[in-house]
Amino acid sequence: MVIRKEKLDFLRLTNIDSASNGIVIMPIAEYLQVKVQQKKLHAHSYYSVLLIKSGGLTMVADKRMYTMGRHDMLSISADCVCSFLHNIPVEGSIILFTEAFFMQSYDKEGAHYFNYLKCNRMNGFVLSSDDIERCSHLMELMQTEYRTAKLVSKELLRNQLLSLLQLLGHRITKNIGAVQMDEKEERIMTFETLVDENYREKRFPSFYAERLNMSVNHLNRICREKRAVSCGALIRNRIILEAERLLYHTFKTVREIAIELGFDNVPYFITFFKAKKGQSPEEFRKTQ
C-alpha cells in the first residue's frame, strides 16, 4: 500500500481542530475523515495514542505496515509519516498532543513516561482486559472533558494524559523493556532533537557537540553507550530515513530529493544512499 504525493507536508493540530491548544481528542473515525479531507500525505508535528474498540485499521508508518484490531493500542511519535487504510468500520479514540503541551508542568517526572514515545517511532502495548477497560474509560473521560472547552480543562487533560502514559509506560517496562531515563539519555534525546532540526544543513558531529557544550569524543561515547552507534552514524541514519520517506511517499526525482536533503552533488547522494542501503535510490524505489 504505497501512497505517493508531490511533496510531504507537516500536519499540525490546528489542521485537525482550529481551536486546539496543544491537544486534540476525538473518535478515530472522525480523525481519519479529517486526514482524507486534507488530501495530503503528512509527517506529524504531534504525538498520538490510539485505541481500537471495534473494527480494524491498517496503517503504514515509515514503510512498515501495521494491522490493528479490537482492543489494540498504539503510540506514534512526532515526525512519523503515516497513511491509513480502513476498509471496515472502526471505532475507538485517538489523543493527539504536542510535546510542549505535555511537558509544560512535569519536568523529570513527565519526561520519564514521555521518554518511550520519543525513543521509538511506534510503540505497541500488551494490555490485560483490565488495562483495556482502564485506558478506554480514561480516554472517554478525556474526550468528554475536551468537548467542554472550559479553561480548567487544559490542566485536567494534562493530568489525565500523564495517568494514561504512566499506565502504558509500566506495561512497556513489563512487556517490552523500557529505556532508562538518566542524564545521558536526556543528552541523547536533546541531540536527536537537534539532528531532526538541522540534519539537512549540519552533518558534522562538531556542530552538535558544540551546541550540547561537550566534546565530540564525549558525545560519541554517550551515543555508543545509549544507541550502540556513533553520533555520526545517527546523523547519517536520519538523512537516510528522510531519503527513504521521500522516495517511498513522493514523486520527487532523485535529483530533487538530493537537493532537498542538502546535497549539492547528486552522484555523491546516490553513492551515500547506496553505501547505507546496498542499492541506489532508484532501485530502492522500484522495490517498494
DRENDO-1510 file (C-alpha; in Angstrom, 1 decimal, always signed):
<recs>
REC; n; res; u; v; w
REC; 1; MET; +0.0; +0.0; +0.0 .
REC; 2; VAL; +2.1; +2.9; -1.3 .
REC; 3; ILE; +0.7; +6.4; -1.4 .
REC; 4; ARG; +2.7; +9.0; -3.2 .
REC; 5; LYS; +2.3; +12.7; -3.4 .
REC; 6; GLU; +4.1; +15.6; -4.9 .
REC; 7; LYS; +5.7; +16.5; -1.5 .
REC; 8; LEU; +5.5; +15.8; +2.2 .
REC; 9; ASP; +3.8; +18.4; +4.4 .
REC; 10; PHE; +3.5; +18.7; +8.1 .
REC; 11; LEU; +0.1; +18.2; +9.6 .
REC; 12; ARG; -0.4; +20.3; +12.7 .
REC; 13; LEU; -3.0; +20.1; +15.4 .
REC; 14; THR; -4.6; +23.3; +14.2 .
REC; 15; ASN; -5.3; +21.5; +10.9 .
REC; 16; ILE; -7.2; +18.9; +12.8 .
REC; 17; ASP; -9.1; +21.3; +15.1 .
REC; 18; SER; -8.6; +25.1; +14.7 .
REC; 19; ALA; -9.4; +25.5; +18.4 .
REC; 20; SER; -6.6; +23.2; +19.5 .
REC; 21; ASN; -4.3; +24.3; +22.3 .
REC; 22; GLY; -1.8; +21.6; +22.3 .
REC; 23; ILE; -4.1; +18.6; +22.5 .
REC; 24; VAL; -7.0; +17.1; +20.4 .
REC; 25; ILE; -9.1; +14.1; +21.4 .
REC; 26; MET; -11.6; +12.6; +19.1 .
REC; 27; PRO; -13.1; +9.3; +17.7 .
REC; 28; ILE; -10.7; +7.6; +15.3 .
REC; 29; ALA; -13.2; +7.6; +12.5 .
REC; 30; GLU; -13.5; +11.3; +12.8 .
REC; 31; TYR; -9.7; +11.7; +12.7 .
REC; 32; LEU; -9.4; +9.5; +9.6 .
REC; 33; GLN; -12.1; +11.7; +7.9 .
REC; 34; VAL; -10.1; +14.8; +8.6 .
REC; 35; LYS; -7.0; +13.1; +7.1 .
REC; 36; VAL; -9.0; +12.3; +4.0 .
REC; 37; GLN; -10.2; +15.9; +3.7 .
REC; 38; GLN; -6.6; +17.2; +3.9 .
REC; 39; LYS; -5.9; +15.2; +0.7 .
REC; 40; LYS; -2.2; +15.2; +1.5 .
REC; 41; LEU; +0.3; +12.7; +3.0 .
REC; 42; HIS; +1.8; +14.3; +6.1 .
REC; 43; ALA; +4.6; +14.0; +8.6 .
REC; 44; HIS; +3.0; +14.8; +12.0 .
REC; 45; SER; +4.1; +17.6; +14.4 .
REC; 46; TYR; +2.4; +15.8; +17.3 .
REC; 47; TYR; +2.3; +12.6; +19.2 .
REC; 48; SER; -0.6; +10.1; +19.0 .
REC; 49; VAL; -2.1; +7.4; +21.2 .
REC; 50; LEU; -4.9; +5.4; +19.7 .
REC; 51; LEU; -7.1; +2.6; +21.0 .
REC; 52; ILE; -9.3; +0.4; +18.7 .
REC; 53; LYS; -12.6; -0.6; +20.4 .
REC; 54; SER; -14.0; -2.5; +17.4 .
REC; 55; GLY; -13.4; -2.9; +13.7 .
REC; 56; GLY; -9.9; -2.7; +12.3 .
REC; 57; LEU; -7.3; -0.4; +10.8 .
REC; 58; THR; -4.3; -0.8; +8.6 .
REC; 59; MET; -1.6; +1.8; +8.6 .
REC; 60; VAL; +1.8; +2.3; +7.0 .
REC; 61; ALA; +4.4; +4.3; +9.1 .
REC; 62; ASP; +7.8; +4.9; +7.6 .
REC; 63; LYS; +7.4; +1.9; +5.2 .
REC; 64; ARG; +6.3; -0.6; +7.8 .
REC; 65; MET; +2.7; -1.9; +7.7 .
REC; 66; TYR; +0.7; -2.4; +10.9 .
REC; 67; THR; -2.7; -4.0; +11.2 .
REC; 68; MET; -4.7; -3.1; +14.3 .
REC; 69; GLY; -7.8; -4.9; +15.6 .
REC; 70; ARG; -10.2; -4.8; +18.6 .
REC; 71; HIS; -8.5; -3.7; +21.8 .
REC; 72; ASP; -5.2; -2.9; +20.2 .
REC; 73; MET; -3.4; +0.2; +21.4 .
REC; 74; LEU; -0.6; +2.0; +19.7 .
REC; 75; SER; +1.5; +5.2; +20.1 .
REC; 76; ILE; +3.1; +7.1; +17.3 .
REC; 77; SER; +5.8; +9.7; +17.7 .
REC; 78; ALA; +6.0; +13.1; +16.1 .
REC; 79; ASP; +7.6; +13.4; +12.6 .
REC; 80; CYS; +6.4; +9.9; +11.6 .
REC; 81; VAL; +4.9; +9.7; +8.1 .
REC; 82; CYS; +1.7; +7.7; +8.2 .
REC; 83; SER; -1.1; +6.7; +5.9 .
REC; 84; PHE; -4.2; +4.8; +6.8 .
REC; 85; LEU; -6.5; +2.2; +5.1 .
REC; 86; HIS; -9.8; +1.3; +6.7 .
REC; 87; ASN; -12.0; -0.9; +4.6 .
REC; 88; ILE; -14.2; -1.9; +7.5 .
REC; 89; PRO; -15.9; +0.3; +10.1 .
REC; 90; VAL; -13.6; +1.3; +13.0 .
REC; 91; GLU; -14.5; +2.6; +16.4 .
REC; 92; GLY; -12.1; +3.9; +19.0 .
REC; 93; SER; -10.4; +7.0; +20.4 .
REC; 94; ILE; -7.3; +8.9; +19.5 .
REC; 95; ILE; -5.4; +11.5; +21.5 .
REC; 96; LEU; -3.1; +13.9; +19.7 .
REC; 97; PHE; -0.8; +16.2; +21.6 .
REC; 98; THR; +2.4; +18.2; +21.4 .
REC; 99; GLU; +5.5; +17.8; +23.5 .
REC; 100; ALA; +5.1; +21.4; +24.7 .
REC; 101; PHE; +1.6; +20.6; +26.0 .
REC; 102; PHE; +2.6; +17.5; +27.9 .
REC; 103; MET; +5.9; +18.8; +29.3 .
REC; 104; GLN; +4.7; +22.1; +30.4 .
REC; 105; SER; +4.3; +21.1; +34.1 .
REC; 106; TYR; +6.1; +17.8; +34.7 .
REC; 107; ASP; +9.8; +18.2; +34.1 .
REC; 108; LYS; +11.6; +14.9; +35.0 .
REC; 109; GLU; +8.5; +13.1; +36.2 .
REC; 110; GLY; +6.8; +13.6; +32.9 .
REC; 111; ALA; +10.0; +13.0; +31.0 .
REC; 112; HIS; +10.3; +9.6; +32.4 .
REC; 113; TYR; +7.0; +8.5; +31.0 .
REC; 114; PHE; +7.3; +10.6; +27.8 .
REC; 115; ASN; +10.7; +9.1; +27.0 .
REC; 116; TYR; +9.4; +5.9; +25.4 .
REC; 117; LEU; +7.3; +7.9; +23.0 .
REC; 118; LYS; +10.4; +9.8; +21.8 .
REC; 119; CYS; +12.7; +6.8; +21.7 .
REC; 120; ASN; +10.6; +4.7; +19.3 .
REC; 121; ARG; +8.5; +6.0; +16.4 .
REC; 122; MET; +6.0; +3.3; +17.2 .
REC; 123; ASN; +5.0; +1.5; +20.4 .
REC; 124; GLY; +2.6; -1.4; +20.8 .
REC; 125; PHE; +1.3; -2.4; +24.2 .
REC; 126; VAL; +0.4; -5.8; +25.6 .
REC; 127; LEU; -2.5; -5.0; +27.9 .
REC; 128; SER; -4.8; -7.1; +30.0 .
REC; 129; SER; -8.6; -6.8; +29.8 .
REC; 130; ASP; -8.5; -4.7; +33.0 .
REC; 131; ASP; -5.9; -2.4; +31.4 .
REC; 132; ILE; -8.0; -2.0; +28.3 .
REC; 133; GLU; -11.0; -1.1; +30.4 .
REC; 134; ARG; -9.0; +1.5; +32.3 .
REC; 135; CYS; -7.5; +3.0; +29.2 .
REC; 136; SER; -10.9; +3.1; +27.5 .
REC; 137; HIS; -12.5; +4.8; +30.5 .
REC; 138; LEU; -9.7; +7.3; +30.8 .
REC; 139; MET; -9.8; +8.2; +27.1 .
REC; 140; GLU; -13.6; +8.6; +27.3 .
REC; 141; LEU; -13.3; +11.0; +30.2 .
REC; 142; MET; -10.7; +13.0; +28.4 .
REC; 143; GLN; -12.9; +13.2; +25.3 .
REC; 144; THR; -15.8; +14.4; +27.3 .
REC; 145; GLU; -13.6; +17.0; +29.1 .
REC; 146; TYR; -12.1; +18.1; +25.8 .
REC; 147; ARG; -15.5; +18.9; +24.4 .
REC; 148; THR; -16.5; +21.1; +27.3 .
REC; 149; ALA; -13.9; +23.6; +26.3 .
REC; 150; LYS; -13.6; +25.0; +29.8 .
REC; 151; LEU; -10.4; +26.9; +30.8 .
REC; 152; VAL; -9.8; +24.5; +33.6 .
REC; 153; SER; -9.8; +21.6; +31.1 .
REC; 154; LYS; -6.2; +22.0; +29.9 .
REC; 155; GLU; -4.6; +21.2; +33.2 .
REC; 156; LEU; -7.1; +18.4; +33.9 .
REC; 157; LEU; -6.4; +16.9; +30.5 .
REC; 158; ARG; -2.7; +17.1; +31.1 .
REC; 159; ASN; -3.1; +15.2; +34.4 .
REC; 160; GLN; -5.2; +12.6; +32.7 .
REC; 161; LEU; -2.8; +12.2; +29.9 .
REC; 162; LEU; +0.0; +11.7; +32.4 .
REC; 163; SER; -2.0; +8.9; +34.1 .
REC; 164; LEU; -2.5; +7.2; +30.7 .
REC; 165; LEU; +1.1; +7.4; +29.8 .
REC; 166; GLN; +2.1; +6.1; +33.2 .
REC; 167; LEU; -0.1; +3.1; +32.8 .
REC; 168; LEU; +1.3; +2.4; +29.3 .
REC; 169; GLY; +4.8; +3.0; +30.4 .
REC; 170; HIS; +4.6; +0.4; +33.1 .
REC; 171; ARG; +3.3; -2.1; +30.6 .
REC; 172; ILE; +6.3; -1.3; +28.3 .
REC; 173; THR; +8.6; -1.8; +31.3 .
REC; 174; LYS; +6.9; -5.2; +32.0 .
REC; 175; ASN; +6.5; -6.5; +28.5 .
REC; 176; ILE; +9.0; -4.8; +26.2 .
REC; 177; GLY; +11.7; -3.2; +28.2 .
REC; 178; ALA; +11.9; +0.5; +28.9 .
REC; 179; VAL; +14.8; +2.8; +28.2 .
REC; 180; GLN; +16.3; +4.0; +31.5 .
REC; 181; MET; +15.9; +7.8; +31.9 .
REC; 182; ASP; +19.1; +9.4; +33.2 .
REC; 183; GLU; +21.3; +12.3; +32.4 .
REC; 184; LYS; +22.9; +10.6; +29.5 .
REC; 185; GLU; +19.6; +9.6; +28.0 .
REC; 186; GLU; +18.4; +13.2; +28.3 .
REC; 187; ARG; +21.5; +14.4; +26.5 .
REC; 188; ILE; +20.9; +11.8; +23.7 .
REC; 189; MET; +17.3; +12.9; +23.3 .
REC; 190; THR; +18.4; +16.5; +23.1 .
REC; 191; PHE; +21.0; +15.5; +20.5 .
REC; 192; GLU; +18.4; +13.6; +18.4 .
REC; 193; THR; +16.1; +16.6; +18.5 .
REC; 194; LEU; +18.9; +18.8; +17.3 .
REC; 195; VAL; +19.6; +16.4; +14.5 .
REC; 196; ASP; +15.9; +16.4; +13.5 .
REC; 197; GLU; +16.0; +20.1; +13.3 .
REC; 198; ASN; +19.4; +20.5; +11.5 .
REC; 199; TYR; +20.3; +17.4; +9.6 .
REC; 200; ARG; +19.8; +19.0; +6.2 .
REC; 201; GLU; +22.5; +21.6; +6.8 .
REC; 202; LYS; +24.6; +20.3; +9.6 .
REC; 203; ARG; +26.2; +16.9; +9.2 .
REC; 204; PHE; +29.3; +17.1; +11.3 .
REC; 205; PRO; +29.2; +15.9; +14.9 .
REC; 206; SER; +31.2; +19.0; +15.9 .
REC; 207; PHE; +28.2; +21.3; +15.4 .
REC; 208; TYR; +26.0; +19.2; +17.7 .
REC; 209; ALA; +28.8; +18.7; +20.3 .
REC; 210; GLU; +29.2; +22.5; +20.5 .
REC; 211; ARG; +25.5; +23.0; +20.9 .
REC; 212; LEU; +25.5; +20.5; +23.7 .
REC; 213; ASN; +28.5; +22.0; +25.3 .
REC; 214; MET; +30.6; +18.8; +25.2 .
REC; 215; SER; +33.5; +17.4; +23.1 .
REC; 216; VAL; +32.8; +15.2; +20.1 .
REC; 217; ASN; +34.5; +12.3; +21.9 .
REC; 218; HIS; +32.2; +12.7; +24.8 .
REC; 219; LEU; +29.1; +12.8; +22.6 .
REC; 220; ASN; +30.4; +9.7; +20.7 .
REC; 221; ARG; +30.8; +7.8; +24.0 .
REC; 222; ILE; +27.3; +8.6; +25.1 .
REC; 223; CYS; +25.8; +7.7; +21.6 .
REC; 224; ARG; +27.7; +4.3; +21.6 .
REC; 225; GLU; +26.5; +3.6; +25.2 .
REC; 226; LYS; +22.9; +4.5; +24.7 .
REC; 227; ARG; +22.3; +3.8; +20.9 .
REC; 228; ALA; +25.2; +1.4; +20.1 .
REC; 229; VAL; +26.4; +3.6; +17.2 .
REC; 230; SER; +28.5; +6.7; +16.8 .
REC; 231; CYS; +26.9; +10.2; +16.7 .
REC; 232; GLY; +28.0; +10.4; +13.0 .
REC; 233; ALA; +26.0; +7.3; +12.3 .
REC; 234; LEU; +22.9; +8.7; +14.0 .
REC; 235; ILE; +23.2; +11.8; +11.8 .
REC; 236; ARG; +23.6; +9.7; +8.6 .
REC; 237; ASN; +20.7; +7.4; +9.6 .
REC; 238; ARG; +18.4; +10.4; +10.0 .
REC; 239; ILE; +19.3; +11.6; +6.5 .
REC; 240; ILE; +18.7; +8.1; +5.1 .
REC; 241; LEU; +15.3; +7.9; +6.8 .
REC; 242; GLU; +14.2; +11.1; +5.2 .
REC; 243; ALA; +15.5; +10.0; +1.8 .
REC; 244; GLU; +13.6; +6.7; +2.2 .
REC; 245; ARG; +10.4; +8.7; +3.1 .
REC; 246; LEU; +10.7; +10.9; +0.1 .
REC; 247; LEU; +11.5; +8.1; -2.3 .
REC; 248; TYR; +8.6; +6.0; -0.9 .
REC; 249; HIS; +5.9; +8.6; -0.5 .
REC; 250; THR; +6.6; +11.3; -3.2 .
REC; 251; PHE; +7.1; +11.6; -6.9 .
REC; 252; LYS; +10.2; +13.7; -6.5 .
REC; 253; THR; +13.1; +12.8; -8.7 .
REC; 254; VAL; +16.4; +11.6; -7.1 .
REC; 255; ARG; +17.9; +15.0; -8.1 .
REC; 256; GLU; +15.1; +16.9; -6.3 .
REC; 257; ILE; +15.5; +14.7; -3.2 .
REC; 258; ALA; +19.2; +15.2; -3.1 .
REC; 259; ILE; +18.9; +18.9; -3.3 .
REC; 260; GLU; +16.1; +18.9; -0.6 .
REC; 261; LEU; +18.4; +17.0; +1.7 .
REC; 262; GLY; +21.3; +19.4; +1.2 .
REC; 263; PHE; +23.4; +17.5; -1.3 .
REC; 264; ASP; +24.9; +19.8; -4.0 .
REC; 265; ASN; +26.4; +16.8; -5.8 .
REC; 266; VAL; +23.7; +14.3; -6.9 .
REC; 267; PRO; +26.2; +11.5; -7.7 .
REC; 268; TYR; +27.5; +11.8; -4.1 .
REC; 269; PHE; +24.0; +11.5; -2.7 .
REC; 270; ILE; +23.5; +8.3; -4.8 .
REC; 271; THR; +26.8; +6.9; -3.5 .
REC; 272; PHE; +25.9; +7.9; +0.1 .
REC; 273; PHE; +22.5; +6.2; -0.2 .
REC; 274; LYS; +23.9; +3.0; -1.8 .
REC; 275; ALA; +26.6; +2.7; +0.8 .
REC; 276; LYS; +23.9; +2.6; +3.6 .
REC; 277; LYS; +21.1; +0.7; +1.8 .
REC; 278; GLY; +23.0; -1.6; -0.6 .
REC; 279; GLN; +21.1; -0.2; -3.6 .
REC; 280; SER; +20.7; +3.0; -5.5 .
REC; 281; PRO; +17.8; +5.4; -4.7 .
REC; 282; GLU; +16.0; +4.4; -8.0 .
REC; 283; GLU; +16.5; +0.7; -7.2 .
REC; 284; PHE; +15.1; +1.3; -3.7 .
REC; 285; ARG; +12.0; +3.0; -5.1 .
REC; 286; LYS; +11.3; +0.2; -7.6 .
REC; 287; THR; +11.4; -2.5; -4.8 .
REC; 288; GLN; +8.8; -0.7; -2.7 .
</recs>
